[in-house]
């Protein structure tokens, strides 16, 4: 078995995928991520969540931004 690189959350835009998130963790349907991009609170994104060898397409709603501006963490609420 290979080493897992941890979960990934990739934004899906039509037939393109954009790897713009550094995933800090996914717990109880909420992904905590860092991104150079600033998303609006309430914005919904189509994402592909890759973890434990499984890929699932989901909707991620931007729930909150926490932390200082130079170390901002974005919370994404995930739903199938």
PyMOL Python script that loads the backbone (N, CA, C, O; Angstrom):
from pymol import cmd

cmd.read_pdbstr("""\
ATOM      1  N   UNK A   1       0.846  -1.189   0.000  1.00  0.00           N
ATOM      2  CA  UNK A   1       0.000   0.000   0.000  1.00  0.00           C
ATOM      3  C   UNK A   1       0.885   1.244   0.000  1.00  0.00           C
ATOM      4  O   UNK A   1       1.872   1.327   0.731  1.00  0.00           O
ATOM      5  N   UNK A   2       0.502   2.217  -0.848  1.00  0.00           N
ATOM      6  CA  UNK A   2       1.254   3.465  -0.901  1.00  0.00           C
ATOM      7  C   UNK A   2       0.815   4.392   0.217  1.00  0.00           C
ATOM      8  O   UNK A   2      -0.227   4.191   0.840  1.00  0.00           O
ATOM      9  N   UNK A   3       1.614   5.393   0.458  1.00  0.00           N
ATOM     10  CA  UNK A   3       1.273   6.384   1.480  1.00  0.00           C
ATOM     11  C   UNK A   3       0.210   7.319   0.920  1.00  0.00           C
ATOM     12  O   UNK A   3       0.289   7.737  -0.235  1.00  0.00           O
ATOM     13  N   UNK A   4      -0.768   7.640   1.728  1.00  0.00           N
ATOM     14  CA  UNK A   4      -1.797   8.573   1.318  1.00  0.00           C
ATOM     15  C   UNK A   4      -1.266   9.984   1.506  1.00  0.00           C
ATOM     16  O   UNK A   4      -0.613  10.284   2.505  1.00  0.00           O
ATOM     17  N   UNK A   5      -1.552  10.848   0.536  1.00  0.00           N
ATOM     18  CA  UNK A   5      -1.127  12.232   0.652  1.00  0.00           C
ATOM     19  C   UNK A   5      -2.117  13.060   1.443  1.00  0.00           C
ATOM     20  O   UNK A   5      -1.981  14.282   1.512  1.00  0.00           O
ATOM     21  N   UNK A   6      -3.113  12.419   2.042  1.00  0.00           N
ATOM     22  CA  UNK A   6      -4.147  13.162   2.759  1.00  0.00           C
ATOM     23  C   UNK A   6      -5.253  13.567   1.804  1.00  0.00           C
ATOM     24  O   UNK A   6      -5.130  13.392   0.592  1.00  0.00           O
ATOM     25  N   UNK A   7      -6.329  14.108   2.345  1.00  0.00           N
ATOM     26  CA  UNK A   7      -7.462  14.469   1.485  1.00  0.00           C
ATOM     27  C   UNK A   7      -7.139  15.652   0.587  1.00  0.00           C
ATOM     28  O   UNK A   7      -6.327  16.511   0.928  1.00  0.00           O
ATOM     29  N   UNK A   8      -7.796  15.677  -0.573  1.00  0.00           N
ATOM     30  CA  UNK A   8      -7.688  16.807  -1.497  1.00  0.00           C
ATOM     31  C   UNK A   8      -9.093  17.299  -1.797  1.00  0.00           C
ATOM     32  O   UNK A   8     -10.036  16.510  -1.852  1.00  0.00           O
ATOM     33  N   UNK A   9      -9.231  18.603  -1.989  1.00  0.00           N
ATOM     34  CA  UNK A   9     -10.483  19.205  -2.439  1.00  0.00           C
ATOM     35  C   UNK A   9     -10.129  20.025  -3.669  1.00  0.00           C
ATOM     36  O   UNK A   9      -9.350  20.975  -3.593  1.00  0.00           O
ATOM     37  N   UNK A  10     -10.714  19.646  -4.812  1.00  0.00           N
ATOM     38  CA  UNK A  10     -10.412  20.274  -6.093  1.00  0.00           C
ATOM     39  C   UNK A  10     -11.685  20.925  -6.626  1.00  0.00           C
ATOM     40  O   UNK A  10     -12.739  20.290  -6.663  1.00  0.00           O
ATOM     41  N   UNK A  11     -11.592  22.196  -7.040  1.00  0.00           N
ATOM     42  CA  UNK A  11     -12.748  22.898  -7.602  1.00  0.00           C
ATOM     43  C   UNK A  11     -12.971  22.417  -9.027  1.00  0.00           C
ATOM     44  O   UNK A  11     -12.038  22.384  -9.829  1.00  0.00           O
ATOM     45  N   UNK A  12     -14.216  22.042  -9.345  1.00  0.00           N
ATOM     46  CA  UNK A  12     -14.575  21.568 -10.673  1.00  0.00           C
ATOM     47  C   UNK A  12     -15.310  22.690 -11.403  1.00  0.00           C
ATOM     48  O   UNK A  12     -16.296  23.233 -10.906  1.00  0.00           O
ATOM     49  N   UNK A  13     -14.810  23.024 -12.591  1.00  0.00           N
ATOM     50  CA  UNK A  13     -15.402  24.090 -13.409  1.00  0.00           C
ATOM     51  C   UNK A  13     -15.574  23.538 -14.810  1.00  0.00           C
ATOM     52  O   UNK A  13     -14.650  23.595 -15.622  1.00  0.00           O
ATOM     53  N   UNK A  14     -16.764  22.999 -15.099  1.00  0.00           N
ATOM     54  CA  UNK A  14     -16.984  22.352 -16.387  1.00  0.00           C
ATOM     55  C   UNK A  14     -16.100  21.127 -16.499  1.00  0.00           C
ATOM     56  O   UNK A  14     -16.187  20.217 -15.674  1.00  0.00           O
ATOM     57  N   UNK A  15     -15.239  21.097 -17.527  1.00  0.00           N
ATOM     58  CA  UNK A  15     -14.357  19.933 -17.700  1.00  0.00           C
ATOM     59  C   UNK A  15     -12.965  20.210 -17.142  1.00  0.00           C
ATOM     60  O   UNK A  15     -12.034  19.444 -17.389  1.00  0.00           O
ATOM     61  N   UNK A  16     -12.818  21.307 -16.386  1.00  0.00           N
ATOM     62  CA  UNK A  16     -11.529  21.628 -15.780  1.00  0.00           C
ATOM     63  C   UNK A  16     -11.585  21.442 -14.276  1.00  0.00           C
ATOM     64  O   UNK A  16     -12.634  21.608 -13.653  1.00  0.00           O
ATOM     65  N   UNK A  17     -10.439  21.093 -13.699  1.00  0.00           N
ATOM     66  CA  UNK A  17     -10.329  20.974 -12.247  1.00  0.00           C
ATOM     67  C   UNK A  17      -9.213  21.896 -11.786  1.00  0.00           C
ATOM     68  O   UNK A  17      -8.148  21.945 -12.401  1.00  0.00           O
ATOM     69  N   UNK A  18      -9.454  22.626 -10.707  1.00  0.00           N
ATOM     70  CA  UNK A  18      -8.484  23.594 -10.193  1.00  0.00           C
ATOM     71  C   UNK A  18      -8.086  23.207  -8.772  1.00  0.00           C
ATOM     72  O   UNK A  18      -8.919  23.169  -7.866  1.00  0.00           O
ATOM     73  N   UNK A  19      -6.810  22.922  -8.597  1.00  0.00           N
ATOM     74  CA  UNK A  19      -6.291  22.518  -7.296  1.00  0.00           C
ATOM     75  C   UNK A  19      -5.849  23.780  -6.556  1.00  0.00           C
ATOM     76  O   UNK A  19      -4.668  24.127  -6.565  1.00  0.00           O
ATOM     77  N   UNK A  20      -6.802  24.468  -5.915  1.00  0.00           N
ATOM     78  CA  UNK A  20      -6.521  25.771  -5.295  1.00  0.00           C
ATOM     79  C   UNK A  20      -6.558  25.725  -3.768  1.00  0.00           C
ATOM     80  O   UNK A  20      -6.391  26.756  -3.117  1.00  0.00           O
ATOM     81  N   UNK A  21      -6.774  24.545  -3.192  1.00  0.00           N
ATOM     82  CA  UNK A  21      -6.882  24.440  -1.745  1.00  0.00           C
ATOM     83  C   UNK A  21      -5.769  23.601  -1.148  1.00  0.00           C
ATOM     84  O   UNK A  21      -5.394  22.566  -1.699  1.00  0.00           O
ATOM     85  N   UNK A  22      -5.249  24.049  -0.030  1.00  0.00           N
ATOM     86  CA  UNK A  22      -4.408  23.226   0.836  1.00  0.00           C
ATOM     87  C   UNK A  22      -5.347  22.758   1.938  1.00  0.00           C
ATOM     88  O   UNK A  22      -5.816  23.566   2.740  1.00  0.00           O
ATOM     89  N   UNK A  23      -5.627  21.453   1.984  1.00  0.00           N
ATOM     90  CA  UNK A  23      -6.597  20.919   2.948  1.00  0.00           C
ATOM     91  C   UNK A  23      -5.909  20.699   4.289  1.00  0.00           C
ATOM     92  O   UNK A  23      -4.918  19.975   4.385  1.00  0.00           O
ATOM     93  N   UNK A  24      -6.454  21.337   5.321  1.00  0.00           N
ATOM     94  CA  UNK A  24      -5.923  21.174   6.679  1.00  0.00           C
ATOM     95  C   UNK A  24      -6.620  20.019   7.373  1.00  0.00           C
ATOM     96  O   UNK A  24      -6.032  19.346   8.219  1.00  0.00           O
ATOM     97  N   UNK A  25      -7.887  19.789   7.008  1.00  0.00           N
ATOM     98  CA  UNK A  25      -8.625  18.678   7.594  1.00  0.00           C
ATOM     99  C   UNK A  25     -10.076  18.710   7.165  1.00  0.00           C
ATOM    100  O   UNK A  25     -10.605  19.753   6.782  1.00  0.00           O
ATOM    101  N   UNK A  26     -10.715  17.547   7.234  1.00  0.00           N
ATOM    102  CA  UNK A  26     -12.149  17.436   6.947  1.00  0.00           C
ATOM    103  C   UNK A  26     -12.771  16.699   8.121  1.00  0.00           C
ATOM    104  O   UNK A  26     -12.418  15.553   8.401  1.00  0.00           O
ATOM    105  N   UNK A  27     -13.700  17.362   8.809  1.00  0.00           N
ATOM    106  CA  UNK A  27     -14.355  16.781   9.973  1.00  0.00           C
ATOM    107  C   UNK A  27     -15.829  17.112   9.931  1.00  0.00           C
ATOM    108  O   UNK A  27     -16.196  18.265   9.709  1.00  0.00           O
ATOM    109  N   UNK A  28     -16.685  16.119  10.141  1.00  0.00           N
ATOM    110  CA  UNK A  28     -18.138  16.335  10.227  1.00  0.00           C
ATOM    111  C   UNK A  28     -18.678  17.151   9.059  1.00  0.00           C
ATOM    112  O   UNK A  28     -19.501  18.044   9.257  1.00  0.00           O
ATOM    113  N   UNK A  29     -18.221  16.851   7.838  1.00  0.00           N
ATOM    114  CA  UNK A  29     -18.754  17.521   6.659  1.00  0.00           C
ATOM    115  C   UNK A  29     -18.257  18.938   6.458  1.00  0.00           C
ATOM    116  O   UNK A  29     -18.800  19.675   5.636  1.00  0.00           O
ATOM    117  N   UNK A  30     -17.226  19.332   7.203  1.00  0.00           N
ATOM    118  CA  UNK A  30     -16.642  20.669   7.028  1.00  0.00           C
ATOM    119  C   UNK A  30     -15.162  20.506   6.692  1.00  0.00           C
ATOM    120  O   UNK A  30     -14.404  19.886   7.438  1.00  0.00           O
ATOM    121  N   UNK A  31     -14.769  21.078   5.553  1.00  0.00           N
ATOM    122  CA  UNK A  31     -13.358  21.075   5.175  1.00  0.00           C
ATOM    123  C   UNK A  31     -12.743  22.401   5.596  1.00  0.00           C
ATOM    124  O   UNK A  31     -13.295  23.466   5.321  1.00  0.00           O
ATOM    125  N   UNK A  32     -11.602  22.330   6.261  1.00  0.00           N
ATOM    126  CA  UNK A  32     -10.847  23.543   6.602  1.00  0.00           C
ATOM    127  C   UNK A  32      -9.680  23.605   5.634  1.00  0.00           C
ATOM    128  O   UNK A  32      -8.848  22.699   5.583  1.00  0.00           O
ATOM    129  N   UNK A  33      -9.631  24.688   4.863  1.00  0.00           N
ATOM    130  CA  UNK A  33      -8.652  24.798   3.781  1.00  0.00           C
ATOM    131  C   UNK A  33      -7.981  26.164   3.790  1.00  0.00           C
ATOM    132  O   UNK A  33      -8.493  27.126   4.362  1.00  0.00           O
ATOM    133  N   UNK A  34      -6.834  26.222   3.145  1.00  0.00           N
ATOM    134  CA  UNK A  34      -6.181  27.502   2.848  1.00  0.00           C
ATOM    135  C   UNK A  34      -6.185  27.635   1.333  1.00  0.00           C
ATOM    136  O   UNK A  34      -6.079  26.640   0.616  1.00  0.00           O
ATOM    137  N   UNK A  35      -6.308  28.870   0.849  1.00  0.00           N
ATOM    138  CA  UNK A  35      -6.305  29.113  -0.582  1.00  0.00           C
ATOM    139  C   UNK A  35      -5.788  30.514  -0.856  1.00  0.00           C
ATOM    140  O   UNK A  35      -6.043  31.436  -0.082  1.00  0.00           O
ATOM    141  N   UNK A  36      -5.058  30.679  -1.965  1.00  0.00           N
ATOM    142  CA  UNK A  36      -4.654  32.035  -2.345  1.00  0.00           C
ATOM    143  C   UNK A  36      -5.844  32.843  -2.861  1.00  0.00           C
ATOM    144  O   UNK A  36      -5.768  34.067  -2.959  1.00  0.00           O
ATOM    145  N   UNK A  37      -6.930  32.167  -3.186  1.00  0.00           N
ATOM    146  CA  UNK A  37      -8.130  32.838  -3.699  1.00  0.00           C
ATOM    147  C   UNK A  37      -9.071  33.161  -2.553  1.00  0.00           C
ATOM    148  O   UNK A  37      -9.128  32.428  -1.565  1.00  0.00           O
ATOM    149  N   UNK A  38      -9.808  34.257  -2.682  1.00  0.00           N
ATOM    150  CA  UNK A  38     -10.771  34.647  -1.649  1.00  0.00           C
ATOM    151  C   UNK A  38     -12.168  34.381  -2.192  1.00  0.00           C
ATOM    152  O   UNK A  38     -12.569  34.957  -3.204  1.00  0.00           O
ATOM    153  N   UNK A  39     -12.896  33.518  -1.526  1.00  0.00           N
ATOM    154  CA  UNK A  39     -14.248  33.182  -1.940  1.00  0.00           C
ATOM    155  C   UNK A  39     -15.233  33.918  -1.043  1.00  0.00           C
ATOM    156  O   UNK A  39     -14.933  34.193   0.118  1.00  0.00           O
ATOM    157  N   UNK A  40     -16.413  34.240  -1.580  1.00  0.00           N
ATOM    158  CA  UNK A  40     -17.447  34.951  -0.824  1.00  0.00           C
ATOM    159  C   UNK A  40     -18.112  34.010   0.172  1.00  0.00           C
ATOM    160  O   UNK A  40     -18.310  32.831  -0.121  1.00  0.00           O
ATOM    161  N   UNK A  41     -18.456  34.528   1.351  1.00  0.00           N
ATOM    162  CA  UNK A  41     -19.246  33.752   2.311  1.00  0.00           C
ATOM    163  C   UNK A  41     -20.575  33.420   1.626  1.00  0.00           C
ATOM    164  O   UNK A  41     -21.210  34.296   1.038  1.00  0.00           O
ATOM    165  N   UNK A  42     -20.989  32.159   1.702  1.00  0.00           N
ATOM    166  CA  UNK A  42     -22.232  31.731   1.071  1.00  0.00           C
ATOM    167  C   UNK A  42     -22.054  31.249  -0.362  1.00  0.00           C
ATOM    168  O   UNK A  42     -22.966  30.643  -0.925  1.00  0.00           O
ATOM    169  N   UNK A  43     -20.900  31.507  -0.955  1.00  0.00           N
ATOM    170  CA  UNK A  43     -20.636  31.057  -2.327  1.00  0.00           C
ATOM    171  C   UNK A  43     -20.634  29.535  -2.362  1.00  0.00           C
ATOM    172  O   UNK A  43     -20.124  28.884  -1.450  1.00  0.00           O
ATOM    173  N   UNK A  44     -21.212  28.970  -3.431  1.00  0.00           N
ATOM    174  CA  UNK A  44     -21.231  27.514  -3.586  1.00  0.00           C
ATOM    175  C   UNK A  44     -20.338  27.115  -4.747  1.00  0.00           C
ATOM    176  O   UNK A  44     -20.393  27.705  -5.826  1.00  0.00           O
ATOM    177  N   UNK A  45     -19.526  26.117  -4.513  1.00  0.00           N
ATOM    178  CA  UNK A  45     -18.579  25.614  -5.506  1.00  0.00           C
ATOM    179  C   UNK A  45     -18.831  24.131  -5.710  1.00  0.00           C
ATOM    180  O   UNK A  45     -19.150  23.413  -4.763  1.00  0.00           O
ATOM    181  N   UNK A  46     -18.686  23.671  -6.951  1.00  0.00           N
ATOM    182  CA  UNK A  46     -18.695  22.233  -7.194  1.00  0.00           C
ATOM    183  C   UNK A  46     -17.267  21.760  -6.975  1.00  0.00           C
ATOM    184  O   UNK A  46     -16.329  22.292  -7.568  1.00  0.00           O
ATOM    185  N   UNK A  47     -17.111  20.765  -6.127  1.00  0.00           N
ATOM    186  CA  UNK A  47     -15.772  20.271  -5.813  1.00  0.00           C
ATOM    187  C   UNK A  47     -15.717  18.758  -5.940  1.00  0.00           C
ATOM    188  O   UNK A  47     -16.734  18.064  -5.915  1.00  0.00           O
ATOM    189  N   UNK A  48     -14.490  18.276  -6.079  1.00  0.00           N
ATOM    190  CA  UNK A  48     -14.232  16.845  -6.050  1.00  0.00           C
ATOM    191  C   UNK A  48     -13.399  16.606  -4.801  1.00  0.00           C
ATOM    192  O   UNK A  48     -12.321  17.178  -4.646  1.00  0.00           O
ATOM    193  N   UNK A  49     -13.901  15.763  -3.916  1.00  0.00           N
ATOM    194  CA  UNK A  49     -13.196  15.454  -2.677  1.00  0.00           C
ATOM    195  C   UNK A  49     -12.537  14.090  -2.854  1.00  0.00           C
ATOM    196  O   UNK A  49     -13.205  13.091  -3.120  1.00  0.00           O
ATOM    197  N   UNK A  50     -11.220  14.069  -2.703  1.00  0.00           N
ATOM    198  CA  UNK A  50     -10.459  12.824  -2.840  1.00  0.00           C
ATOM    199  C   UNK A  50      -9.885  12.482  -1.479  1.00  0.00           C
ATOM    200  O   UNK A  50      -9.067  13.228  -0.939  1.00  0.00           O
ATOM    201  N   UNK A  51     -10.314  11.350  -0.919  1.00  0.00           N
ATOM    202  CA  UNK A  51      -9.729  10.887   0.347  1.00  0.00           C
ATOM    203  C   UNK A  51      -9.942   9.398   0.494  1.00  0.00           C
ATOM    204  O   UNK A  51     -10.951   8.846   0.054  1.00  0.00           O
ATOM    205  N   UNK A  52      -8.978   8.765   1.119  1.00  0.00           N
ATOM    206  CA  UNK A  52      -9.002   7.319   1.366  1.00  0.00           C
ATOM    207  C   UNK A  52      -9.267   6.527   0.088  1.00  0.00           C
ATOM    208  O   UNK A  52      -9.973   5.519   0.109  1.00  0.00           O
ATOM    209  N   UNK A  53      -8.691   6.992  -1.031  1.00  0.00           N
ATOM    210  CA  UNK A  53      -8.833   6.273  -2.293  1.00  0.00           C
ATOM    211  C   UNK A  53     -10.178   6.449  -2.971  1.00  0.00           C
ATOM    212  O   UNK A  53     -10.438   5.815  -3.994  1.00  0.00           O
ATOM    213  N   UNK A  54     -11.038   7.297  -2.422  1.00  0.00           N
ATOM    214  CA  UNK A  54     -12.375   7.515  -2.982  1.00  0.00           C
ATOM    215  C   UNK A  54     -12.496   8.955  -3.450  1.00  0.00           C
ATOM    216  O   UNK A  54     -12.029   9.877  -2.782  1.00  0.00           O
ATOM    217  N   UNK A  55     -13.130   9.141  -4.612  1.00  0.00           N
ATOM    218  CA  UNK A  55     -13.365  10.482  -5.136  1.00  0.00           C
ATOM    219  C   UNK A  55     -14.865  10.716  -5.186  1.00  0.00           C
ATOM    220  O   UNK A  55     -15.603   9.919  -5.766  1.00  0.00           O
ATOM    221  N   UNK A  56     -15.320  11.809  -4.581  1.00  0.00           N
ATOM    222  CA  UNK A  56     -16.740  12.133  -4.535  1.00  0.00           C
ATOM    223  C   UNK A  56     -16.944  13.557  -5.012  1.00  0.00           C
ATOM    224  O   UNK A  56     -16.245  14.469  -4.572  1.00  0.00           O
ATOM    225  N   UNK A  57     -17.909  13.755  -5.921  1.00  0.00           N
ATOM    226  CA  UNK A  57     -18.244  15.115  -6.337  1.00  0.00           C
ATOM    227  C   UNK A  57     -19.285  15.662  -5.367  1.00  0.00           C
ATOM    228  O   UNK A  57     -20.274  14.993  -5.068  1.00  0.00           O
ATOM    229  N   UNK A  58     -19.060  16.871  -4.880  1.00  0.00           N
ATOM    230  CA  UNK A  58     -19.928  17.463  -3.859  1.00  0.00           C
ATOM    231  C   UNK A  58     -20.105  18.954  -4.126  1.00  0.00           C
ATOM    232  O   UNK A  58     -19.458  19.536  -4.997  1.00  0.00           O
ATOM    233  N   UNK A  59     -21.001  19.547  -3.348  1.00  0.00           N
ATOM    234  CA  UNK A  59     -21.139  20.999  -3.337  1.00  0.00           C
ATOM    235  C   UNK A  59     -20.491  21.488  -2.049  1.00  0.00           C
ATOM    236  O   UNK A  59     -20.744  20.953  -0.969  1.00  0.00           O
ATOM    237  N   UNK A  60     -19.655  22.508  -2.178  1.00  0.00           N
ATOM    238  CA  UNK A  60     -19.010  23.116  -1.016  1.00  0.00           C
ATOM    239  C   UNK A  60     -19.534  24.538  -0.888  1.00  0.00           C
ATOM    240  O   UNK A  60     -19.414  25.336  -1.818  1.00  0.00           O
ATOM    241  N   UNK A  61     -20.115  24.853   0.267  1.00  0.00           N
ATOM    242  CA  UNK A  61     -20.585  26.214   0.529  1.00  0.00           C
ATOM    243  C   UNK A  61     -19.603  26.872   1.485  1.00  0.00           C
ATOM    244  O   UNK A  61     -19.267  26.320   2.533  1.00  0.00           O
ATOM    245  N   UNK A  62     -19.150  28.060   1.106  1.00  0.00           N
ATOM    246  CA  UNK A  62     -18.193  28.784   1.944  1.00  0.00           C
ATOM    247  C   UNK A  62     -18.931  29.259   3.191  1.00  0.00           C
ATOM    248  O   UNK A  62     -19.848  30.077   3.109  1.00  0.00           O
ATOM    249  N   UNK A  63     -18.519  28.735   4.347  1.00  0.00           N
ATOM    250  CA  UNK A  63     -19.205  28.984   5.604  1.00  0.00           C
ATOM    251  C   UNK A  63     -18.574  30.129   6.385  1.00  0.00           C
ATOM    252  O   UNK A  63     -19.284  30.936   6.985  1.00  0.00           O
ATOM    253  N   UNK A  64     -17.254  30.205   6.383  1.00  0.00           N
ATOM    254  CA  UNK A  64     -16.578  31.227   7.190  1.00  0.00           C
ATOM    255  C   UNK A  64     -15.122  31.345   6.775  1.00  0.00           C
ATOM    256  O   UNK A  64     -14.552  30.443   6.160  1.00  0.00           O
ATOM    257  N   UNK A  65     -14.536  32.485   7.130  1.00  0.00           N
ATOM    258  CA  UNK A  65     -13.090  32.691   7.044  1.00  0.00           C
ATOM    259  C   UNK A  65     -12.644  32.973   8.464  1.00  0.00           C
ATOM    260  O   UNK A  65     -13.199  33.849   9.128  1.00  0.00           O
ATOM    261  N   UNK A  66     -11.644  32.237   8.938  1.00  0.00           N
ATOM    262  CA  UNK A  66     -11.176  32.441  10.304  1.00  0.00           C
ATOM    263  C   UNK A  66      -9.670  32.678  10.293  1.00  0.00           C
ATOM    264  O   UNK A  66      -8.974  32.277   9.360  1.00  0.00           O
ATOM    265  N   UNK A  67      -9.189  33.317  11.315  1.00  0.00           N
ATOM    266  CA  UNK A  67      -7.758  33.563  11.420  1.00  0.00           C
ATOM    267  C   UNK A  67      -7.357  34.908  10.847  1.00  0.00           C
ATOM    268  O   UNK A  67      -8.196  35.668  10.362  1.00  0.00           O
ATOM    269  N   UNK A  68      -6.072  35.189  10.908  1.00  0.00           N
ATOM    270  CA  UNK A  68      -5.525  36.451  10.416  1.00  0.00           C
ATOM    271  C   UNK A  68      -5.451  36.446   8.898  1.00  0.00           C
ATOM    272  O   UNK A  68      -5.363  35.383   8.285  1.00  0.00           O
ATOM    273  N   UNK A  69      -5.486  37.632   8.284  1.00  0.00           N
ATOM    274  CA  UNK A  69      -5.476  37.704   6.811  1.00  0.00           C
ATOM    275  C   UNK A  69      -4.328  36.940   6.147  1.00  0.00           C
ATOM    276  O   UNK A  69      -4.516  36.357   5.079  1.00  0.00           O
ATOM    277  N   UNK A  70      -3.147  36.936   6.763  1.00  0.00           N
ATOM    278  CA  UNK A  70      -2.013  36.243   6.127  1.00  0.00           C
ATOM    279  C   UNK A  70      -1.969  34.751   6.470  1.00  0.00           C
ATOM    280  O   UNK A  70      -1.098  34.027   5.987  1.00  0.00           O
ATOM    281  N   UNK A  71      -2.907  34.294   7.302  1.00  0.00           N
ATOM    282  CA  UNK A  71      -2.979  32.864   7.636  1.00  0.00           C
ATOM    283  C   UNK A  71      -4.444  32.434   7.670  1.00  0.00           C
ATOM    284  O   UNK A  71      -4.852  31.628   8.505  1.00  0.00           O
ATOM    285  N   UNK A  72      -5.217  32.987   6.749  1.00  0.00           N
ATOM    286  CA  UNK A  72      -6.662  32.769   6.719  1.00  0.00           C
ATOM    287  C   UNK A  72      -7.003  31.318   6.433  1.00  0.00           C
ATOM    288  O   UNK A  72      -6.424  30.690   5.546  1.00  0.00           O
ATOM    289  N   UNK A  73      -7.959  30.792   7.203  1.00  0.00           N
ATOM    290  CA  UNK A  73      -8.494  29.451   6.973  1.00  0.00           C
ATOM    291  C   UNK A  73      -9.942  29.623   6.531  1.00  0.00           C
ATOM    292  O   UNK A  73     -10.714  30.352   7.152  1.00  0.00           O
ATOM    293  N   UNK A  74     -10.290  28.943   5.456  1.00  0.00           N
ATOM    294  CA  UNK A  74     -11.658  28.985   4.944  1.00  0.00           C
ATOM    295  C   UNK A  74     -12.350  27.691   5.315  1.00  0.00           C
ATOM    296  O   UNK A  74     -11.795  26.607   5.134  1.00  0.00           O
ATOM    297  N   UNK A  75     -13.578  27.806   5.843  1.00  0.00           N
ATOM    298  CA  UNK A  75     -14.373  26.623   6.162  1.00  0.00           C
ATOM    299  C   UNK A  75     -15.378  26.398   5.036  1.00  0.00           C
ATOM    300  O   UNK A  75     -16.138  27.294   4.665  1.00  0.00           O
ATOM    301  N   UNK A  76     -15.361  25.185   4.508  1.00  0.00           N
ATOM    302  CA  UNK A  76     -16.287  24.789   3.441  1.00  0.00           C
ATOM    303  C   UNK A  76     -17.225  23.727   3.986  1.00  0.00           C
ATOM    304  O   UNK A  76     -16.782  22.695   4.490  1.00  0.00           O
ATOM    305  N   UNK A  77     -18.514  23.982   3.883  1.00  0.00           N
ATOM    306  CA  UNK A  77     -19.515  23.006   4.300  1.00  0.00           C
ATOM    307  C   UNK A  77     -19.796  22.111   3.100  1.00  0.00           C
ATOM    308  O   UNK A  77     -20.232  22.596   2.056  1.00  0.00           O
ATOM    309  N   UNK A  78     -19.549  20.801   3.238  1.00  0.00           N
ATOM    310  CA  UNK A  78     -19.684  19.868   2.128  1.00  0.00           C
ATOM    311  C   UNK A  78     -21.017  19.149   2.160  1.00  0.00           C
ATOM    312  O   UNK A  78     -21.463  18.698   3.215  1.00  0.00           O
ATOM    313  N   UNK A  79     -21.652  19.042   1.001  1.00  0.00           N
ATOM    314  CA  UNK A  79     -22.891  18.263   0.911  1.00  0.00           C
ATOM    315  C   UNK A  79     -22.930  17.538  -0.429  1.00  0.00           C
ATOM    316  O   UNK A  79     -22.439  18.034  -1.443  1.00  0.00           O
ATOM    317  N   UNK A  80     -23.532  16.345  -0.403  1.00  0.00           N
ATOM    318  CA  UNK A  80     -23.564  15.494  -1.601  1.00  0.00           C
ATOM    319  C   UNK A  80     -24.493  16.073  -2.651  1.00  0.00           C
ATOM    320  O   UNK A  80     -24.648  15.494  -3.726  1.00  0.00           O
TER     321      UNK A  80
END
""", "prot")
cmd.dss("prot")
cmd.show_as("cartoon", "prot")
cmd.util.cbc("prot")
cmd.orient("prot")
